Amino acid sequence: MEHSRNAASMLVLALGLVTIPATASAGKTLDGVKQRGQVVCGVNTSAPGFSSTDSQGRWRGMDVDLCRAVAAAVLHDANKVRYVPLNSQQRFAALQSGEVDILSRNTTWSLTRDASLGIVFTGTINYFDGQGFMVPKKLNISSAKKLNGATVCVQSGTTSEKNVTEFFAANNVKYKSVVFDTAEAIQAAFFAGRCQAYTTDMSDLAGARTHASNPADYVVLPEVISKEPLGPAVRRGDDEWFQIVRWAFYATVEAEELGLTSANADKQRAESKDPAVQRMLGTGEDTGKLLGLDKDWTYRIVKQVGNYGESFEANMGPKTPMGLPRGVNNLWSKGGLLYAPPLR
């Protein structure tokens, strides 16, 4: 009987512990961000749609918006970000060393990178992509499998190098690679005719074509030869910062699912009776305390940055020079792959 009472007491205690709300403790990265008053974000040197500067020197793009969302959540101001342009060879070392707080640089999430570099991808994919090829239209090439003997421009330190080697080997196609360190160098070489084909992520090809003197002179071939899930990474070992970056992105997806935009955030905040909307806009359940943030962290993301769809349409969509459809980057409820775990 005594044993039974003790067992019952242990069970009650265990159940009680489950109901105690958890609160986040500040991690080293979060402390550093608050002390300096800036999120330091590693971005691409120039990747239209993801991260590039406009005519006034301001950074724009989907990767930039992710950094802005984190700054809005943590520092109450989406503009409190310092951008560090990094090429493909610099990016991981910059994150490992603490030079940047987030690597938000159209970077492919792979097992090798996630497990062996002292970094960790946050489990969020902000753009589903795949590798392809672009060629001058005048070559009349309709398939990458017809590039036998071609010179192919590719960027060093990227997944593109290995992917193209494996694709051509599998299809018995001989080629000569011409390797460059930066996207700018590749594009200059390709448009100058030093390479007959340029291979990289399909979104990068769309961005590169906007730099051509006549974009219509170039075509993207139909083959997509790889999976390139692009997303942010942080240093391994700081769980608090990992959670903040992850959920800041998911907040933009959840906002789109709920129909919340930067334009209607204040009206919805004042009028909505939907518990999910109230939670997102700071008038309902407080989720911020679980991340070491305040109650309005998601409201600021929606108000200052907007939802995922707003970012996509402003940077990638059909009305931009990129001219890309949502496709698989649409919400799950609209036939795409974007799906946010519940923010509750």
TIBADO-568617 format. One record per residue (C-alpha): x, y, z; residue in one letter. Coordinates in steps of 0.02 Angstrom, whole numbers, padded with zeros to 5 digits, always signed. Example, Ala and Ser with C-alpha at 12.3 -4.5 7.8 and 13.67 -1.06 7.14 Angstrom:
! residues 2
+00615-00225+00390a;+00684-00053+00357s;
This chain:
! residues 344
+00000+00000+00000m;+00141+00119+00046e;+00225+00079-00120h;+00062+00117-00213s;+00043+00286-00124r;+00223+00331-00167n;+00197+00284-00348a;+00038+00387-00355a;+00128+00535-00277s;+00267+00522-00406m;+00139+00517-00546l;+00049+00672-00479v;+00217+00763-00465l;+00265+00713-00643a;+00098+00773-00712l;+00116+00933-00613g;+00286+00965-00688l;+00214+00946-00862v;+00093+01089-00831t;+00224+01212-00767i;+00251+01339-00908p;+00427+01343-00977a;+00517+01507-01000t;+00670+01536-01107a;+00836+01586-01033s;+00939+01710-01132a;+01074+01630-01238g;+01244+01701-01279k;+01194+01760-01453t;+01035+01844-01393l;+01132+01935-01257d;+01259+01995-01385g;+01125+02055-01505v;+01038+02154-01368k;+01200+02231-01306q;+01254+02293-01478r;+01077+02339-01531g;+01096+02251-01699q;+01069+02083-01780v;+01221+02045-01888v;+01164+01949-02040c;+01272+01860-02169g;+01197+01881-02342v;+01247+01851-02522n;+01357+01979-02607t;+01223+02000-02740s;+01078+01881-02767a;+00925+01971-02837p;+00768+01917-02748g;+00865+01854-02597f;+00990+01990-02550s;+01053+02137-02652s;+01062+02325-02635t;+00944+02443-02724d;+00988+02608-02807s;+00995+02692-02637q;+01109+02562-02560g;+00972+02478-02456r;+00972+02290-02441w;+00819+02203-02514r;+00765+02022-02535g;+00685+01873-02452m;+00840+01830-02351d;+00850+02011-02298v;+00668+02006-02242d;+00706+01855-02133l;+00843+01953-02045c;+00724+02100-02026r;+00593+01986-01948a;+00718+01929-01816v;+00767+02109-01779a;+00584+02160-01762a;+00555+02017-01640a;+00711+02044-01534v;+00753+02229-01548l;+00579+02299-01586h;+00644+02375-01748d;+00661+02281-01913a;+00792+02405-01972n;+00917+02362-01835k;+01015+02243-01945v;+01194+02253-02008r;+01219+02155-02168y;+01385+02069-02204v;+01405+02018-02387p;+01486+01845-02398l;+01537+01739-02546n;+01509+01551-02547s;+01680+01512-02474q;+01670+01640-02333q;+01495+01607-02270r;+01516+01459-02153f;+01677+01522-02073a;+01594+01690-02040a;+01454+01604-01945l;+01569+01485-01852q;+01682+01626-01793s;+01540+01736-01731g;+01564+01869-01864e;+01378+01852-01903v;+01230+01799-01795d;+01130+01722-01938i;+01179+01655-02107l;+01032+01703-02217s;+01112+01681-02386r;+01012+01568-02504n;+01109+01420-02434t;+01061+01239-02464t;+01020+01137-02310w;+01110+00969-02324s;+01160+00832-02203l;+01347+00865-02223t;+01329+01050-02187r;+01208+01025-02045d;+01312+00892-01957a;+01494+00937-01986s;+01523+01125-01990l;+01481+01179-01813g;+01323+01261-01878i;+01142+01206-01881v;+01003+01247-02002f;+00849+01307-01911t;+00732+01180-01989g;+00647+01313-02095t;+00653+01320-02284i;+00618+01496-02346n;+00635+01446-02529y;+00616+01275-02611f;+00735+01273-02759d;+00829+01159-02877g;+00982+01172-02989q;+00968+01207-03174g;+01061+01273-03326f;+01055+01432-03428m;+01124+01448-03605v;+01124+01579-03743p;+00969+01557-03851k;+01076+01564-04009k;+01153+01394-03968l;+00984+01311-03999n;+01011+01189-03856i;+00850+01116-03786s;+00917+01002-03649s;+01062+00995-03527a;+01094+00820-03591k;+01149+00898-03756k;+01291+00998-03676l;+01422+00868-03721n;+01592+00954-03736g;+01526+01119-03669a;+01613+01237-03549t;+01506+01264-03395v;+01521+01408-03271c;+01497+01356-03089v;+01530+01437-02921q;+01657+01359-02804s;+01609+01307-02628g;+01429+01270-02677t;+01322+01115-02694t;+01314+01157-02880s;+01491+01091-02908e;+01453+00915-02850k;+01278+00911-02924n;+01337+00954-03100v;+01477+00825-03091t;+01356+00689-03040e;+01223+00739-03167f;+01342+00737-03314f;+01424+00575-03257a;+01255+00490-03243a;+01209+00548-03419n;+01380+00513-03498n;+01406+00695-03544v;+01582+00765-03552k;+01607+00947-03503y;+01737+01071-03442k;+01699+01170-03285s;+01754+01351-03267v;+01752+01392-03081v;+01733+01563-03000f;+01723+01621-02819d;+01578+01743-02836t;+01414+01754-02929a;+01465+01921-03001e;+01621+01845-03079a;+01523+01700-03152i;+01391+01812-03227q;+01520+01927-03305a;+01610+01777-03382a;+01451+01694-03443f;+01380+01850-03524f;+01550+01884-03603a;+01543+01714-03687g;+01679+01625-03586r;+01558+01484-03545c;+01425+01401-03650q;+01317+01363-03499a;+01292+01429-03323y;+01232+01312-03187t;+01164+01359-03016t;+00997+01362-02925d;+00849+01404-03036m;+00812+01561-02935s;+00992+01618-02956d;+00978+01593-03144l;+00822+01701-03147a;+00917+01835-03049g;+01070+01823-03159a;+00968+01844-03317r;+00906+02013-03253t;+01087+02073-03266h;+01102+02031-03451a;+01097+02175-03575s;+00957+02081-03661n;+00880+01947-03548p;+00782+01874-03695a;+00947+01814-03771d;+00960+01679-03637y;+00853+01528-03595v;+00842+01415-03443v;+00842+01232-03491l;+00701+01120-03428p;+00803+01001-03318e;+00802+01026-03130v;+00942+00913-03071i;+00936+00928-02882s;+00840+00975-02727k;+00901+01140-02653e;+00804+01181-02493p;+00866+01355-02448l;+00859+01419-02271g;+00946+01508-02127p;+01080+01435-02014a;+01148+01482-01843v;+01293+01424-01736r;+01272+01255-01654r;+01247+01253-01466g;+01138+01407-01437d;+00964+01334-01427d;+00879+01497-01378e;+00941+01590-01531w;+00901+01440-01641f;+00720+01445-01581q;+00702+01633-01606i;+00764+01627-01787v;+00659+01475-01826r;+00497+01544-01756w;+00524+01718-01827a;+00517+01641-02000f;+00368+01531-01958y;+00277+01687-01895a;+00282+01758-02072t;+00206+01598-02141v;+00073+01588-02005e;+00029+01770-02039a;-00005+01731-02221e;-00110+01580-02172e;-00214+01694-02061l;-00230+01831-02192g;-00128+01954-02090l;-00026+02084-02183t;+00078+02237-02141s;-00068+02342-02203a;-00207+02262-02099n;-00111+02215-01941a;-00172+02363-01838d;-00354+02344-01890k;-00352+02158-01853q;-00263+02190-01689r;-00405+02305-01636a;-00552+02206-01702e;-00518+02020-01723s;-00596+01895-01603k;-00502+01747-01678d;-00387+01674-01543p;-00254+01631-01672a;-00254+01809-01739v;-00253+01881-01564q;-00104+01771-01520r;-00009+01833-01674m;-00049+02015-01643l;-00011+02023-01457g;-00187+02036-01387t;-00208+01853-01339g;-00099+01715-01268e;+00081+01767-01235d;+00200+01658-01336t;+00347+01777-01322g;+00393+01724-01146k;+00434+01550-01212l;+00572+01627-01319l;+00635+01760-01200g;+00539+01893-01297l;+00391+02005-01260d;+00210+01978-01304k;+00212+02087-01461d;+00356+01999-01551w;+00247+01925-01688t;+00143+02083-01706y;+00301+02181-01746r;+00354+02053-01876i;+00187+02066-01965v;+00177+02256-01951k;+00357+02298-01995q;+00404+02158-02117v;+00242+02077-02176g;+00195+01898-02211n;+00289+01772-02318y;+00180+01805-02470g;+00213+01992-02461e;+00400+01959-02458s;+00389+01836-02604f;+00284+01951-02714e;+00395+02102-02679a;+00557+02011-02716n;+00523+01860-02826m;+00349+01874-02897g;+00282+01898-03074p;+00283+02088-03056k;+00469+02094-03014t;+00618+02075-03132p;+00635+01897-03066m;+00462+01856-03134g;+00441+01693-03037l;+00275+01608-02992p;+00242+01549-02815r;+00240+01366-02870g;+00298+01249-02732v;+00337+01401-02625n;+00152+01430-02600n;+00058+01386-02441l;+00012+01204-02412w;-00171+01256-02421s;-00142+01321-02598k;-00047+01171-02666g;+00127+01223-02610g;+00251+01155-02482l;+00250+01298-02354l;+00183+01239-02187y;+00207+01323-02019a;+00191+01224-01857p;+00058+01302-01744p;+00117+01459-01654l;+00033+01417-01490r;
